[in-house]
Amino acid sequence: MTELYLISGFLGAGKTTLLQKLLREGFAGQKVALVENDFGAVSLDAKLLKSGGYTVQELRAGCICCTLNGNFVSALVSLLRRVQPDVVLIEPSGVAKLSDVEALCRDQRLAALAVLKQKITVVDAANCASYCENFGAFFEDQVRCADTLVFSHSDAGTPQSESARRLAQKLNPRAACFSGSWDTFSAQDILQPAPPTPASTPRRPILVRRTPETSPFSTVTVSFDHAVDLKRLAAQLAKLQDPALGTILRAKGVLQSEKGAVLLQFVCGQWSLAQTALEGNELCVIGKFSKEQAIRDLFAAV
């Protein structure tokens, strides 16, 4: 029977980076398939994983727990029967509730084909408190429902990391926790953690919502038909923090520039550009905003 692993985490936490670590270190010699769900028209994470030669099932146009719940189960059943993998790693959108995705993975249509083995949530230590305050329902659900918490952007022993760990453990005292540099623990440590100390109160049952709630998050994709100017791009990225645009949480894309193709990653005001062999020339922006055209106009001159 195929083992299912859920790799959850809020926008930009580092889910795909952890997934790549698990693939390299934890599943050698096994037949692995991946299910990728990006909240937007462009699945950059799927491109990255496909470039590594992995079988990837993409789900687009929304997050699993909102508009894609029916498609998700059908797509997963089809993947299991067609590929017959030993392991399926599922990376939901960063705005998906882990409890909803877990409920879908326990659908009766999957019962004879697969078993949910582990739920792992990547917690961004640098933005943990802010996410908890501003996006409590989504962020807290991802932490509370996890079996294992892996902290990113976390230097062991720093006040910020310790504060994030205390907050997460308060929300979920049952979970196994891994913090500090990811080089200090292996994929096997994560996949086979020591049993956490039992809590005095039982875990609440998963509730399956018959009518999925509307996501408060928005997404817009900007496509380019020319090589972008990287200096102009940097100037416009800095403007994403303008409150008049709303709250921009995440931006990512592959862009063609005068220096070749570059991979853009933007999380909460911080961004990076790196050379890439991936194809494409578009940028996906995610956050809480209503002025889609204002974001398009922002990048019109790059």
C-alpha positions as CSV (number, residue, x, y, z in Angstrom):
1,M,0.0,0.0,0.0
2,T,1.3,3.5,-0.9
3,E,2.4,5.7,1.9
4,L,1.2,9.4,1.8
5,Y,3.2,12.2,3.4
6,L,1.7,15.7,3.7
7,I,4.3,18.6,3.6
8,S,2.4,21.7,4.9
9,G,3.5,25.2,5.8
10,F,2.5,28.8,5.2
11,L,3.5,30.8,2.1
12,G,7.2,30.8,1.6
13,A,8.1,28.7,4.7
14,G,10.3,26.4,2.8
15,K,8.1,23.4,1.9
16,T,9.7,22.7,-1.4
17,T,13.2,22.9,0.1
18,L,12.3,20.4,2.8
19,L,10.6,18.2,0.2
20,Q,13.8,18.1,-1.9
21,K,15.8,17.1,1.3
22,L,13.4,14.3,1.9
23,L,13.7,13.1,-1.7
24,R,17.5,13.2,-1.6
25,E,17.9,11.6,1.8
26,G,14.8,9.7,2.8
27,F,13.4,7.8,-0.1
28,A,16.4,6.4,-2.0
29,G,15.5,3.3,-4.0
30,Q,11.8,3.9,-3.7
31,K,9.3,4.8,-6.4
32,V,8.1,8.3,-5.4
33,A,5.4,10.6,-6.9
34,L,4.6,14.1,-6.0
35,V,1.3,16.1,-5.9
36,E,1.8,19.8,-6.1
37,N,-0.9,22.4,-5.5
38,D,0.0,26.0,-6.1
39,F,-2.4,28.8,-5.3
40,G,-2.1,30.5,-8.7
41,A,-1.9,30.0,-12.4
42,V,1.8,29.2,-12.3
43,S,3.2,26.1,-10.5
44,L,6.8,27.1,-10.0
45,D,7.4,24.4,-7.4
46,A,6.2,21.8,-9.8
47,K,8.7,23.1,-12.4
48,L,11.5,22.8,-9.9
49,L,10.6,19.2,-9.0
50,K,10.0,18.1,-12.6
51,S,13.5,19.4,-13.4
52,G,14.8,16.8,-11.0
53,G,13.1,14.0,-13.0
54,Y,10.3,13.3,-10.6
55,T,6.7,12.3,-11.4
56,V,4.6,15.3,-10.5
57,Q,0.8,15.7,-10.5
58,E,-0.2,19.3,-10.6
59,L,-3.4,20.8,-9.2
60,R,-3.9,24.5,-10.1
61,A,-6.6,27.2,-10.0
62,G,-7.0,27.3,-6.2
63,C,-6.0,25.5,-3.0
64,I,-6.9,21.9,-2.3
65,C,-9.2,22.7,0.6
66,C,-11.2,25.3,-1.3
67,T,-12.1,24.7,-5.0
68,L,-10.1,21.6,-5.7
69,N,-11.4,19.1,-3.1
70,G,-13.2,16.8,-5.6
71,N,-10.4,17.1,-8.1
72,F,-7.8,16.3,-5.5
73,V,-9.1,12.9,-4.5
74,S,-9.8,11.9,-8.1
75,A,-6.4,13.0,-9.3
76,L,-4.7,11.1,-6.4
77,V,-6.7,7.9,-7.1
78,S,-5.7,8.2,-10.8
79,L,-2.0,8.8,-9.9
80,L,-2.0,5.8,-7.5
81,R,-3.5,3.4,-10.0
82,R,-1.4,4.7,-13.0
83,V,2.0,5.0,-11.3
84,Q,1.6,2.6,-8.4
85,P,4.3,4.5,-6.3
86,D,5.7,3.3,-3.0
87,V,5.4,6.9,-1.7
88,V,3.4,10.0,-2.6
89,L,4.6,13.4,-1.2
90,I,1.8,16.0,-1.2
91,E,2.6,19.7,-1.0
92,P,-0.6,21.7,-0.6
93,S,-0.8,25.4,-1.2
94,G,0.6,27.6,1.6
95,V,-2.9,28.8,2.2
96,A,-4.5,25.4,2.6
97,K,-5.7,24.2,6.0
98,L,-3.9,21.0,7.0
99,S,-7.0,19.6,8.7
100,D,-9.0,19.8,5.4
101,V,-6.2,18.2,3.4
102,E,-5.9,15.4,6.0
103,A,-9.6,14.8,5.7
104,L,-9.3,14.4,1.9
105,C,-6.5,12.0,2.3
106,R,-8.7,9.8,4.5
107,D,-11.4,9.7,1.8
108,Q,-12.9,6.2,1.4
109,R,-12.0,6.2,-2.3
110,L,-8.3,6.1,-1.1
111,A,-8.7,3.5,1.7
112,A,-7.7,0.5,-0.4
113,L,-4.9,2.3,-2.2
114,A,-3.0,4.4,0.3
115,V,-2.4,5.2,4.0
116,L,-1.6,8.6,5.4
117,K,1.7,8.1,7.1
118,Q,2.8,11.5,8.4
119,K,1.8,15.2,8.4
120,I,4.8,17.5,8.5
121,T,4.5,21.3,8.8
122,V,7.4,23.7,8.0
123,V,7.2,26.7,10.4
124,D,8.9,30.0,9.4
125,A,10.5,31.0,12.6
126,A,11.2,34.5,11.4
127,N,7.5,35.3,10.7
128,C,5.8,32.9,13.1
129,A,4.4,35.4,15.5
130,S,3.2,37.7,12.7
131,Y,1.5,34.9,10.9
132,C,-0.2,33.7,14.0
133,E,-1.5,37.2,14.8
134,N,-2.6,38.1,11.2
135,F,-3.6,34.7,9.7
136,G,-4.4,32.7,12.8
137,A,-7.1,30.4,11.4
138,F,-4.8,29.2,8.5
139,F,-1.5,29.3,10.2
140,E,-2.6,27.7,13.5
141,D,-4.4,24.9,11.8
142,Q,-1.2,23.9,10.0
143,V,0.7,23.8,13.3
144,R,-2.0,22.1,15.4
145,C,-2.7,19.3,13.0
146,A,0.9,18.3,12.3
147,D,2.7,15.2,13.6
148,T,6.1,16.9,13.0
149,L,7.2,20.6,13.0
150,V,10.3,21.6,11.1
151,F,11.4,25.2,11.7
152,S,12.9,27.2,8.8
153,H,14.9,30.5,9.0
154,S,15.9,29.2,12.5
155,D,19.3,29.6,14.1
156,A,19.4,27.3,17.1
157,G,19.3,29.2,20.5
158,T,18.4,32.6,19.2
159,P,15.6,34.5,21.0
160,Q,13.5,34.6,17.8
161,S,13.9,30.8,17.2
162,E,13.1,30.0,20.8
163,S,10.0,32.3,20.8
164,A,8.8,30.6,17.6
165,R,9.3,27.2,19.1
166,R,7.5,28.0,22.3
167,L,4.5,29.4,20.3
168,A,4.3,26.4,18.1
169,Q,4.6,23.9,20.9
170,K,1.9,25.8,22.8
171,L,-0.4,25.2,19.8
172,N,0.7,21.6,19.4
173,P,2.6,20.0,22.4
174,R,2.3,16.6,20.8
175,A,4.4,17.2,17.7
176,A,8.1,16.3,17.3
177,C,10.1,19.4,16.6
178,F,13.3,20.1,14.6
179,S,15.0,23.5,14.6
180,G,18.3,25.0,13.8
181,S,20.3,24.3,10.6
182,W,18.7,21.6,8.5
183,D,22.2,20.1,8.1
184,T,22.1,19.0,11.7
185,F,19.3,16.5,11.2
186,S,18.5,14.0,8.5
187,A,15.5,13.1,6.5
188,Q,15.2,9.9,8.5
189,D,15.1,11.9,11.7
190,I,12.1,13.7,10.4
191,L,10.4,10.7,8.9
192,Q,10.9,8.6,12.0
193,P,10.8,11.0,14.9
194,A,10.8,9.8,18.5
195,P,7.3,9.6,19.9
196,P,6.4,13.0,21.5
197,T,5.3,13.1,25.1
198,P,1.5,12.3,25.3
199,A,-0.7,15.2,26.1
200,S,-3.3,15.1,28.9
201,T,-6.1,16.0,26.6
202,P,-7.1,13.9,23.5
203,R,-6.7,15.2,20.0
204,R,-9.9,16.6,18.6
205,P,-11.4,14.7,15.7
206,I,-11.0,16.0,12.2
207,L,-14.1,17.9,10.9
208,V,-14.9,17.6,7.3
209,R,-16.5,20.8,6.0
210,R,-19.3,20.0,3.5
211,T,-19.1,23.6,2.2
212,P,-15.5,24.8,2.0
213,E,-15.0,28.4,3.2
214,T,-13.9,31.0,0.8
215,S,-10.2,31.8,1.0
216,P,-9.3,35.3,2.0
217,F,-6.2,35.2,-0.2
218,S,-5.8,36.5,-3.7
219,T,-3.4,35.8,-6.5
220,V,-2.4,37.5,-9.7
221,T,0.0,36.4,-12.4
222,V,2.0,38.9,-14.5
223,S,3.4,37.6,-17.8
224,F,6.2,39.3,-19.8
225,D,6.9,39.2,-23.5
226,H,10.4,40.8,-23.1
227,A,13.5,40.5,-21.1
228,V,13.0,42.2,-17.8
229,D,15.4,44.8,-16.4
230,L,16.6,43.5,-13.1
231,K,17.3,46.9,-11.6
232,R,13.8,48.1,-12.4
233,L,12.4,44.8,-11.1
234,A,14.2,45.3,-7.7
235,A,12.8,48.8,-7.5
236,Q,9.3,47.6,-8.1
237,L,9.6,44.6,-5.7
238,A,10.4,47.1,-2.9
239,K,7.1,48.8,-3.6
240,L,5.2,45.6,-2.9
241,Q,5.4,46.6,0.8
242,D,3.2,49.7,0.1
243,P,0.1,49.3,2.3
244,A,-2.0,50.8,-0.5
245,L,-1.6,47.5,-2.4
246,G,-2.8,45.4,0.5
247,T,-0.7,42.7,2.1
248,I,1.7,41.0,-0.2
249,L,3.0,37.7,1.3
250,R,4.6,35.9,-1.5
251,A,5.8,36.3,-5.0
252,K,7.7,33.8,-7.2
253,G,8.5,33.2,-10.8
254,V,10.9,32.5,-13.6
255,L,11.9,35.6,-15.5
256,Q,14.0,36.2,-18.6
257,S,16.5,39.0,-18.2
258,E,19.5,40.5,-20.0
259,K,21.6,38.0,-17.8
260,G,19.5,35.0,-18.7
261,A,16.7,33.2,-16.9
262,V,16.4,34.0,-13.1
263,L,14.4,32.4,-10.4
264,L,12.6,35.0,-8.2
265,Q,11.6,34.2,-4.6
266,F,9.9,36.9,-2.5
267,V,8.6,36.4,1.1
268,C,7.4,39.2,3.4
269,G,9.5,42.0,1.9
270,Q,12.7,39.9,1.4
271,W,13.6,38.6,-2.1
272,S,16.3,36.8,-3.9
273,L,17.3,36.2,-7.5
274,A,19.3,33.2,-8.8
275,Q,20.2,31.9,-12.2
276,T,18.1,29.0,-13.3
277,A,17.7,26.6,-16.2
278,L,13.9,26.7,-15.9
279,E,11.8,28.1,-18.7
280,G,9.1,30.8,-18.4
281,N,8.7,34.5,-18.1
282,E,6.0,35.2,-15.5
283,L,5.6,36.2,-11.9
284,C,2.9,35.1,-9.5
285,V,1.9,37.3,-6.5
286,I,-0.1,36.1,-3.5
287,G,-1.5,38.0,-0.6
288,K,-4.6,39.8,0.7
289,F,-5.4,42.5,-1.8
290,S,-8.2,43.7,-4.0
291,K,-6.3,45.9,-6.5
292,E,-5.1,43.3,-9.0
293,Q,-4.6,45.9,-11.7
294,A,-2.4,48.0,-9.4
295,I,-0.1,45.1,-9.1
296,R,0.0,44.5,-12.8
297,D,0.7,48.2,-13.4
298,L,3.5,48.0,-10.9
299,F,5.4,45.6,-13.1
300,A,4.4,47.1,-16.5
301,A,7.6,49.1,-16.7
302,V,10.2,46.4,-15.9
